[in-house]
Amino acid sequence: MVSAPVSGRKGGRGLVIRFESVSKKYPDGTVAVDRLDLVAPSGAITVLVGPSGCGKTTSLRMINRMIEPTDGRIWLDDRDTATVPTHQLRRGIGYVIQHAGLFPHRTVLDNITTVPELLGHDRKRARRRALELMERVGLPPHFAKRYPAQLSGGQQQRVGVARALAADPPVMLMDEPFSAVDPVVRAQLQNEFLNLQGELGKTIVFVTHDIDEAIKLGDQVAVLQVGGRLAQLAPPAELLSEPADTFVAGFVGRDRGYRALGFAGAGRLPVRQEQVIALGAASGEARDAAEGGWVLVTDAAQRPQGWLRAEADADPPPSTPAEPVTEAQLNLGGTLASENATLREALDAALSSPSGRGVIVDDSGRLLGTVTASEVLARIEQQRAAGERSTQGGES
Ligand SMILES: Nc1ncnc2c1ncn2[C@@H]1O[C@H](COP(=O)(O)OP(=O)(O)OP(=O)(O)O)[C@@H](O)[C@H]1O
């Protein structure tokens, strides 16, 4: 199956990177990359993913010629990189690596201004821009005078990203930039990185061995196999729903069917009206409104606050009918799904709700109603049947 070409983000200012039958054989005979054809579109994130030793880093470093290909060409727009002097080539290519690779004896500010100063930019302007970039990547200005060793791993990675952006290159190469930090910081860095890229629209090639990171960040994902062969290049949703072969299916993981739901809009779910009571209302009212032992409690603006167990054997025990419902009595479990939710979010809302009823809210967080897991599953079945009908229709 041929994927629709991935287009760059609106306002993207990057260059197109094109691998044309590129191979790399190391002097000891190891074939790290084997006839790779790949286009990284302008303004988009292309993720290279695959098992250890499959040639991800080698492919990445051939773009800025830290490693020279043994065969094939790599183009930046219409320029063959082999014909561009390396210092000139690298001026337009930011590079971020694991552990940030900062200069240990330079302050954060000096680390960020290194490249612009090497390029002969005005020192004052470079420092002003460095402070701006620090703010963009979430570093307070007083960190400017610190040395890398005085920062946490996550903060060092932020400096690494700011440093790579300092010369405003149209292309960024990122080699496992978020791998050395704990999962919570990692998720934060990923989210901030996506926001930043939403504004900057660089052409990014991003290496990771983590398929979840690839799926979260990539506009398109290239799965490489050991021996440096491209197993599949596709947008994340397609990779999950239509892996090209058993290697890709295995690499993408067993729960890929469930994760693919994260890319499918739930459409207009059959949302049911839910009887609610307001926080502070009399407990007696809660018991009258409860369905299946649970009642949803909202604030005055109809924004859900939590579920109240309204049965006699509830824990904590119910108040007397006249006592008001308080926040302390609420079960806060259960995620909320928005009206534009994906099927995965809607299903998660239903499965995580103590009442079994997933709460759907509008853009301002006001209650629209609830759905059950079986209603979401029915929608999944409907969409699957519609997909099959359109595939059969398309083939006939
Ligand atoms: N300088 C070198 N000389 C010989 N072989 C090398 C050299 N550098 C890398 N290789 C080999 O080339 C293959 C690809 O290495 P590469 O670092 O590109 O893989 P990778 O996918 O980035 O791996 P990892 O996820 O473990 O970092 C591996 O088999 C590696 O051992």
Ligand as a Chemical Component Dictionary entry (heavy atoms), coordinates in Angstrom:
data_LIG
# 
_chem_comp.id                   LIG 
_chem_comp.type                 NON-POLYMER 
_chem_comp.pdbx_formal_charge   0 
_chem_comp.three_letter_code    LIG 
# 
loop_
_chem_comp_atom.comp_id 
_chem_comp_atom.atom_id 
_chem_comp_atom.alt_atom_id 
_chem_comp_atom.type_symbol 
_chem_comp_atom.charge 
_chem_comp_atom.model_Cartn_x 
_chem_comp_atom.model_Cartn_y 
_chem_comp_atom.model_Cartn_z 
_chem_comp_atom.pdbx_ordinal 
LIG N1  N1  N 0 32.409 3.311  13.138 1  
LIG C1  C1  C 0 31.813 2.127  12.958 2  
LIG N2  N2  N 0 32.488 1.073  12.472 3  
LIG C2  C2  C 0 31.896 -0.120 12.265 4  
LIG N3  N3  N 0 30.593 -0.356 12.513 5  
LIG C3  C3  C 0 29.865 0.666  12.990 6  
LIG C4  C4  C 0 30.431 1.940  13.246 7  
LIG N4  N4  N 0 29.448 2.754  13.738 8  
LIG C5  C5  C 0 28.331 2.004  13.783 9  
LIG N5  N5  N 0 28.580 0.749  13.333 10 
LIG C6  C6  C 0 27.623 -0.352 13.202 11 
LIG O1  O1  O 0 26.627 0.039  12.275 12 
LIG C7  C7  C 0 25.359 -0.445 12.671 13 
LIG C8  C8  C 0 24.405 0.706  12.803 14 
LIG O2  O2  O 0 24.807 1.538  13.875 15 
LIG P1  P1  P 0 23.971 2.822  14.329 16 
LIG O3  O3  O 0 24.688 3.463  15.454 17 
LIG O4  O4  O 0 23.677 3.636  13.142 18 
LIG O5  O5  O 0 22.642 2.121  14.843 19 
LIG P2  P2  P 0 21.438 2.694  15.716 20 
LIG O6  O6  O 0 20.213 2.182  15.070 21 
LIG O7  O7  O 0 21.567 4.151  15.888 22 
LIG O8  O8  O 0 21.680 1.921  17.106 23 
LIG P3  P3  P 0 21.315 2.325  18.636 24 
LIG O9  O9  O 0 19.818 2.408  18.737 25 
LIG O10 O10 O 0 21.863 1.160  19.404 26 
LIG O11 O11 O 0 22.016 3.621  18.911 27 
LIG C9  C9  C 0 25.603 -1.231 13.963 28 
LIG O12 O12 O 0 25.737 -2.573 13.645 29 
LIG C10 C10 C 0 26.910 -0.660 14.480 30 
LIG O13 O13 O 0 27.600 -1.606 15.236 31 
# 
loop_
_chem_comp_bond.comp_id 
_chem_comp_bond.atom_id_1 
_chem_comp_bond.atom_id_2 
_chem_comp_bond.value_order 
_chem_comp_bond.pdbx_ordinal 
LIG N1  C1  SING 1  
LIG C1  N2  SING 2  
LIG C1  C4  DOUB 3  
LIG N2  C2  DOUB 4  
LIG C2  N3  SING 5  
LIG N3  C3  DOUB 6  
LIG C3  C4  SING 7  
LIG C3  N5  SING 8  
LIG C4  N4  SING 9  
LIG N4  C5  DOUB 10 
LIG C5  N5  SING 11 
LIG N5  C6  SING 12 
LIG C6  O1  SING 13 
LIG C6  C10 SING 14 
LIG O1  C7  SING 15 
LIG C7  C8  SING 16 
LIG C7  C9  SING 17 
LIG C8  O2  SING 18 
LIG O2  P1  SING 19 
LIG P1  O3  DOUB 20 
LIG P1  O4  SING 21 
LIG P1  O5  SING 22 
LIG O5  P2  SING 23 
LIG P2  O6  DOUB 24 
LIG P2  O7  SING 25 
LIG P2  O8  SING 26 
LIG O8  P3  SING 27 
LIG P3  O9  DOUB 28 
LIG P3  O10 SING 29 
LIG P3  O11 SING 30 
LIG C9  O12 SING 31 
LIG C9  C10 SING 32 
LIG C10 O13 SING 33 
# 
